Amino acid sequence: MTLATVTLRLSAPFAAWRWMQAGVYRGTFPVIPHSAAWGLVLNLAAIESRGSLLEPVTPIRSDAPSLEIAVGLISPGQRATLYQQLHSYPVGNSGDAFKARTHGNKYWIAPVRREVLVDVECVVAARGEGGVIRRVAEGLAGRLETPRYGLPFAGDNQFLFDAIEIAPDDVQARWYAPVTGHDPVQETTRLTTNIDRGDASRTESPLFAPRQLGIVSHDAWVKVGPQRAVS
């Protein structure tokens, strides 16, 4: 199998990539995680990554192409927060006293504080089977006959990208690499690499740290997909 590489430069006025969390404060990863980057690359290539839509939780297609993904920051987004009213259905009988007053509407409302990234500029590099990778540029140019699902968005579905452009493979960025026990790092973050929508305990989220500004390093590549890519 011949491997090919594509590098994408992403910029967005607002972005938020969240891990599974609850509570009144919702954080965001500092950069697009590998799992989201994999989905974005396949979306641009008009390759469906979703499995059956009849399942309670939409699974990932078992035969979706696996890729090697690297993510990095050109310009880190400034962290900001906003307040939002969170409407939900409580578990059990919590808030039953409020149910009658809302006449069938959601009756459990709580204010939450959510982190967002402002003016973020990051890069995603994808490496894999040549036919898949070539479709990315074709999809960006609108030359694919296959319809693509939805719009590319920067985490939350109301946060759209300003630009998604093909970048040179030697683009300079702070690429994120897995942390080993001997790495002298000062800033770290967990990033989701492979997610399991049916069993969150099987989602993989290793610890990463950004490298110094430079080209993508060999240790920044992470295998993502239902069938792990071959190095």
N, C-alpha and C positions, 0 to 999 in steps of 0.2 A: 504494500500500500504506500502510495506517494503522499507524504505529508506536505501541507501548505500552511502558510501563516497569513493572517490579516490582523492589522492593528487599527483600532478605532479610537478617535479622540472625541470625547463626550463633554458637552458643556450644558449647564442648566442653571437658570436663575434660582431655582429652589429644588432640593432633593431630600429624600429621606429613605434610608434603607434600614428596616427594622427587623430585629430578631423577635421570636415569640416572647411576649411579655405581657404582664398585667400590672394593675396598679395605677396610680394617678400621675406617674411620670413615665413617658415613653421616649426612650433614647433612640439614636440612630448610629449605625456604623459610620466611620469617617470616609469610607470609600465604598463604591459598589462592590458587594461581595461576589465571590466566584459563582455561586449558584444563580444569582440574578444576571450576571454577565453572560453565563451560558445560555439562559433563556432568552436574553436580548439578542445574542448572535443568531440563534436559531430563528427567532422571530423575524429578524431582518432578512434571513435567507428563505423566509416563507416555508419553514419546516415546522410542522406541528409537534409540540412537545407534550401536549396534554393527552391523557388517556381517555377512558370512557367518561362522558359527561353525565352519565346516569348514576354514578357512584355518589354517596353522601359527601365524600371529599374527593375532588378531582385528582386522580393519580397522574404520575409522570409516565409517559409511554415507555414501555419496557424496551422497545427497539429504537428509541430516539438516539441520534448520533452522539457518541461521547467525544469530548474535546479536551485538549489541554488549555487551560485558561491562566492568564496572568493579569493582575490588576495593579494600577498605580495612580498616583496623584501628580498632576502638573501644578495645579493651584488648589490648595485645600479650601473647602468651603468654610465660611465663618459660621460657627454654631449660633443659632438663635432659638428661641422658644416661643410657642404660642399656646393660648388657652382654647379649649374646645369643650363643648358639652357632649359627653359620651352617653348615647342612648343604648340601652341593652336590656336583655331579659335576664333577671337574676335567677340563680340556681336555687331550687327549693322554694320555701314560702317567704323569702325575704321581700319586704316591701308590699306584702299583700294588701295592706291597708290603703295603698295608693291605687290599686288596680281599678276599682270602681270609678274613681274620679277621672280616669283617662279614656273611658269608653272604648276599650279595645286597643288603644295605642300603647306604645312602650311607656312604662311607668317608672323605670329606674334610670334616673339621670344623674350623672356625676361629672363635675369639672375635671378635666385632665390637662396636663401640661405636656406638650409634644416638642421634641427637638427637631429642627430642620437645618439643613446646610444651605447657606446662601452663596451664590456665585461659585459653584463647584466646577472644576475642570479636571477630568480624570481620563485615563486610558485603559482600554481593554485589549489584550492581545489574545488571539485564539489560534490554536494549531490543531490540525486534524486532516482528515481525508480531503484531497484536493477539490473534489466536486462540491462538497459542502461549503468549504471556505470560499470558493469562487462565487457562489450564490450570494454571498453577503454584499459584495460590491454591486452585483447585478440588482439585488433588491433595493439597495440605496438609490440606484439610478432609475428605479421604476421599470426595469426591463424584464421582470419575471412574470410569466403568465399565471402562476399559481397565486390566488389571493392570500394575503397575509392577515392574520387575526389581529384586530385591535390596533392601538397606537403604542409606539415605544414610550414608556414613561419612566421618570426618574424616581422610582420607588413607589410613592403614593400615586394613585391613578389620576390625581389632579395636577401632578407636577410633570410637565412635559419638557423635553429637551429643547434647547435653543438650536443646537447643531449636533449632528453625528457625521463625522468625516473620516475618510480613510487617511491614516497617518503613516509616515515612514516607519519601517520596522526598527530603526535606530533612534526613535523619538526619546528624548530625555524626560525622565519622570522618577518619582520615588516609588519604586516597585515594592510591593508587599511580599515577603517571603516567610515561610513557617519559622517559628522560633525553636531553636534547639536548646539543650541544657547548657551550652557553652557560649551562647550569644550575649555580648554585653550591650543590651538594648535598654533604652529609657522610655520608649513609648510603644505600647502594644495594644492590640485589639483582637478579639475573636471575629472571624468571618465565616459565614456559612459556606461550605463548599459543595456538599451533596445533601439534599434535604429529602426527608421521607414524610410525605403529607399524611400518611396513614398512621405512622408511629413516630412521634416527634423525638422519642428517646433514641432513635436511630439516625437522626440528623447529625451530620459531621460539622463541627465548628472549631477547627484548630486555632491556636494562638499565632498571630502574625505580627510582624514589625516592618515598618517601611525602611528600605535601604537608602543609602545616600543617592543623590541625584545621579542618574546615569541610564544606560540602556538596560533592557530587561536581562536579568541574570538567570542562569540555568536553574537556580533553586526557587525562582518565583513561579515556575510553572506547576499547576495543580491539575490533576485529572478529575474531570467533572462529567457526570452522566450516569445513566443506569448501568451501562457496561463501561468500565473504566478504560480510557484511551491507552494505547500502547506508546511508550516513550520511544 
